[in-house]
């Protein structure tokens, strides 16, 4: 069965989508067409959103599911007149919290994603710039500034993980690709030897690695299964020999990889 899910907010919609998607993920037998409607912050926009919901209801023959984080009561009431089933995320969680804390919430539009700490926000931007500048083994002379150095074979997920950690947590992350020259020697690459305590490895199943590489460079030795098997095997031997913690990125999302890295290393970052 296929259903339509709306994520509606008078701000970015990030919170509505994140929480709503987490709830929908518990219903594996259903497929959802996801519609994100951010910045629904006045009556006209609310009426337009309600019309879209009603059209989806007529098309599907069942009420769409609506996740909203709307602060404005007038806008929220208009959305509730539509032919959808509404999950009011803010009220669901805030009302019990207000009772437990003995104080009313501020009900601020976009409060979850506003810049409340300028110092930490700037640190995160600096971390993103550092990750971009130190991607794929660039500027190894700046590794002393890194809090974490991800290592692994090409296309094992180092770059997206580095950027996610930088943007979400403000951790300064460099990443270094293990090439044939590195793997043939069985020794740590020279730029990494003095930073062993900062190293974290990413590995991946050779079959998956070959598929990813083939999409980028088909019919190249780089993409063959035998080459991928060799590189992964040698990289894992290297990790074990030098006691480098690692994670298999084959079936893990970037968010899962980053969370595991933070848990294993104890890094906390500057996310608030």
C-alpha positions as CSV (number, residue, x, y, z in Angstrom):
1,X,0.0,0.0,0.0
2,X,1.2,3.5,-0.8
3,X,0.3,6.5,1.3
4,X,1.1,10.2,1.1
5,X,2.9,11.9,4.0
6,X,3.1,15.7,4.4
7,X,5.8,17.4,6.5
8,X,4.6,20.9,7.2
9,X,6.3,23.8,9.1
10,X,6.3,27.5,9.4
11,X,10.1,27.3,9.3
12,X,12.5,24.9,7.5
13,X,10.5,21.7,8.0
14,X,13.7,19.8,9.1
15,X,12.2,18.8,12.5
16,X,8.9,17.7,11.1
17,X,10.6,15.6,8.4
18,X,13.2,14.1,10.8
19,X,10.7,13.1,13.5
20,X,8.0,12.1,11.1
21,X,10.3,10.0,9.0
22,X,11.5,8.2,12.1
23,X,7.9,7.3,13.0
24,X,7.1,6.2,9.4
25,X,10.1,4.0,9.3
26,X,8.4,1.7,11.8
27,X,5.8,0.7,9.2
28,X,7.9,-1.4,6.8
29,X,4.9,-2.7,4.8
30,X,4.0,0.8,3.5
31,X,5.5,3.1,1.0
32,X,5.1,6.8,1.5
33,X,5.2,9.6,-1.1
34,X,6.8,12.4,1.0
35,X,5.8,16.0,0.5
36,X,7.7,18.7,2.4
37,X,6.0,22.1,2.7
38,X,8.3,24.5,4.5
39,X,7.6,28.2,5.5
40,X,3.8,27.8,5.7
41,X,3.6,30.9,7.8
42,X,0.3,32.6,6.9
43,X,-3.3,31.8,6.2
44,X,-3.0,32.0,2.4
45,X,-0.2,29.5,2.4
46,X,-2.0,27.3,4.8
47,X,-5.1,27.2,2.6
48,X,-2.9,26.3,-0.4
49,X,-1.3,23.5,1.7
50,X,-4.8,22.2,2.7
51,X,-5.8,22.1,-0.9
52,X,-2.7,19.9,-1.8
53,X,-3.6,17.6,1.1
54,X,-7.2,17.3,-0.1
55,X,-6.1,16.5,-3.6
56,X,-3.8,13.8,-2.3
57,X,-6.7,12.4,-0.2
58,X,-8.9,12.3,-3.3
59,X,-6.2,10.6,-5.4
60,X,-5.2,8.0,-2.8
61,X,-8.6,7.3,-1.5
62,X,-7.3,7.5,2.1
63,X,-6.3,10.4,4.3
64,X,-2.7,11.6,4.0
65,X,-0.6,11.6,7.1
66,X,0.4,15.1,8.2
67,X,3.4,15.9,10.5
68,X,3.5,19.5,11.5
69,X,5.6,21.8,13.6
70,X,3.5,24.9,13.1
71,X,3.6,27.5,15.9
72,X,1.0,29.9,14.5
73,X,-2.4,28.7,15.8
74,X,-4.4,30.2,12.9
75,X,-2.2,28.4,10.4
76,X,-2.4,25.2,12.3
77,X,-6.2,25.3,12.5
78,X,-6.5,25.8,8.8
79,X,-4.2,22.7,8.2
80,X,-6.4,20.7,10.5
81,X,-9.5,21.4,8.4
82,X,-8.0,19.4,5.6
83,X,-8.8,15.8,4.9
84,X,-5.6,14.5,6.5
85,X,-4.6,12.8,9.7
86,X,-2.5,15.4,11.6
87,X,0.3,14.6,14.1
88,X,1.0,17.9,15.8
89,X,4.6,17.3,16.9
90,X,5.2,20.4,19.0
91,X,2.0,20.1,21.0
92,X,2.5,16.3,21.4
93,X,5.9,16.8,23.1
94,X,5.7,20.3,24.5
95,X,2.6,20.0,26.5
96,X,3.9,17.2,28.8
97,X,7.3,19.0,29.0
98,X,5.6,22.2,30.1
99,X,3.8,20.3,32.8
100,X,7.0,18.5,33.9
101,X,9.1,21.6,34.0
102,X,6.4,23.9,35.4
103,X,6.9,26.6,32.8
104,X,5.4,27.5,29.5
105,X,7.4,27.1,26.3
106,X,8.4,30.0,24.1
107,X,6.8,28.4,21.0
108,X,9.3,30.2,18.8
109,X,9.2,29.7,15.0
110,X,12.4,28.0,13.8
111,X,13.8,27.8,17.4
112,X,15.3,24.4,16.8
113,X,17.5,25.6,13.9
114,X,18.3,29.2,14.8
115,X,21.9,30.3,15.6
116,X,21.8,30.5,19.4
117,X,25.6,30.3,19.9
118,X,27.6,32.4,17.5
119,X,31.0,30.9,18.6
120,X,29.9,27.3,18.0
121,X,28.2,28.2,14.7
122,X,31.5,29.8,13.5
123,X,33.4,26.8,14.7
124,X,31.2,24.5,12.6
125,X,31.7,26.7,9.5
126,X,35.5,26.6,10.1
127,X,35.3,22.8,10.4
128,X,33.5,22.5,7.1
129,X,36.2,24.6,5.4
130,X,38.9,22.5,7.0
131,X,37.2,19.3,5.8
132,X,37.0,20.6,2.2
133,X,40.6,21.8,2.3
134,X,41.9,18.5,3.7
135,X,39.9,16.1,1.6
136,X,41.5,13.1,0.0
137,X,45.0,13.6,1.4
138,X,45.4,17.2,0.6
139,X,47.5,19.5,2.9
140,X,48.9,16.8,5.1
141,X,51.0,19.5,6.7
142,X,47.8,20.7,8.5
143,X,47.0,17.4,10.2
144,X,48.2,18.8,13.5
145,X,44.9,20.8,13.5
146,X,42.7,17.7,12.9
147,X,40.7,16.2,15.7
148,X,40.1,13.1,13.5
149,X,41.7,11.6,10.4
150,X,39.5,9.1,8.5
151,X,41.5,6.6,6.4
152,X,40.3,4.0,3.9
153,X,40.5,2.9,0.3
154,X,39.0,5.2,-2.4
155,X,35.2,5.4,-2.3
156,X,34.7,3.9,1.1
157,X,32.8,6.9,2.4
158,X,35.5,9.2,3.8
159,X,34.5,12.5,2.2
160,X,30.8,12.5,3.0
161,X,31.4,11.3,6.5
162,X,34.1,14.1,7.0
163,X,31.7,16.8,5.8
164,X,28.8,15.5,7.8
165,X,30.8,15.4,11.0
166,X,32.1,18.9,10.3
167,X,28.7,20.4,9.5
168,X,26.7,18.7,12.2
169,X,29.2,18.6,15.1
170,X,32.0,21.0,14.3
171,X,34.7,18.3,14.5
172,X,37.8,19.1,12.4
173,X,38.2,16.1,10.1
174,X,40.8,15.3,7.5
175,X,40.7,12.2,5.4
176,X,43.4,10.2,3.7
177,X,43.1,7.7,0.9
178,X,45.0,4.4,1.1
179,X,46.5,3.7,-2.3
180,X,48.3,0.7,-3.8
181,X,51.6,2.3,-2.8
182,X,50.5,2.5,0.8
183,X,48.9,-0.9,0.9
184,X,51.9,-2.7,-0.8
185,X,54.3,-1.7,2.0
186,X,52.1,-2.8,4.9
187,X,53.2,0.3,6.8
188,X,51.3,3.4,7.8
189,X,51.8,6.2,5.2
190,X,54.4,8.6,6.4
191,X,52.0,11.6,6.8
192,X,50.0,9.6,9.3
193,X,52.7,8.0,11.5
194,X,52.7,10.8,14.1
195,X,48.9,11.0,14.3
196,X,48.0,7.4,15.1
197,X,45.8,8.5,18.0
198,X,43.6,10.5,15.5
199,X,43.1,7.7,13.0
200,X,39.8,6.0,12.3
201,X,39.3,3.5,9.5
202,X,36.5,2.9,7.1
203,X,36.1,-0.4,5.3
204,X,33.6,-1.7,2.8
205,X,32.6,-5.0,1.2
206,X,34.6,-5.5,-2.0
207,X,31.5,-6.2,-4.1
208,X,29.8,-3.0,-3.1
209,X,33.1,-1.1,-3.6
210,X,33.4,-2.5,-7.1
211,X,29.8,-1.4,-7.9
212,X,30.5,2.2,-6.7
213,X,33.7,2.5,-8.6
214,X,32.2,1.1,-11.8
215,X,29.7,3.9,-11.7
216,X,32.5,6.3,-11.7
217,X,35.2,4.6,-13.9
218,X,33.8,1.6,-15.8
219,X,36.2,-0.8,-17.4
220,X,39.2,0.3,-15.3
221,X,41.4,-1.9,-13.1
222,X,40.5,0.4,-10.3
223,X,36.9,-0.9,-10.5
224,X,37.5,-4.7,-10.8
225,X,36.4,-7.0,-8.1
226,X,39.9,-8.5,-7.7
227,X,41.4,-5.0,-7.2
228,X,38.7,-4.1,-4.7
229,X,39.2,-7.3,-2.8
230,X,43.0,-6.7,-2.6
231,X,42.7,-3.1,-1.4
232,X,40.0,-3.9,1.2
233,X,41.9,-6.9,2.5
234,X,45.2,-5.0,2.8
235,X,43.5,-2.0,4.4
236,X,41.9,-4.2,7.1
237,X,45.2,-5.9,7.8
238,X,46.7,-2.4,8.3
239,X,43.9,-1.4,10.7
240,X,44.4,-4.5,12.7
241,X,48.2,-4.3,12.8
242,X,48.2,-0.7,14.1
243,X,45.2,-1.0,16.3
244,X,43.1,1.5,14.3
245,X,39.4,1.4,15.1
246,X,37.2,1.0,12.1
247,X,33.7,0.6,10.8
248,X,32.2,-1.2,7.8
249,X,30.4,1.4,5.8
250,X,28.7,-1.0,3.4
251,X,25.2,-0.9,4.8
252,X,25.5,2.1,7.1
253,X,24.2,5.5,6.5
254,X,26.4,8.6,6.8
255,X,24.6,9.4,10.0
256,X,25.2,6.0,11.4
257,X,28.9,6.0,10.5
258,X,29.3,9.5,12.1
259,X,27.5,8.5,15.3
260,X,29.7,5.4,15.6
261,X,32.8,7.3,15.0
262,X,31.9,9.9,17.7
263,X,31.0,7.1,20.2
264,X,34.3,5.2,19.6
265,X,36.5,8.3,19.7
266,X,34.7,10.2,22.5
267,X,34.7,13.4,20.4
268,X,31.8,15.7,21.2
269,X,32.2,18.6,18.8
270,X,30.5,22.0,18.8
271,X,27.0,21.3,17.6
272,X,25.0,23.6,19.9
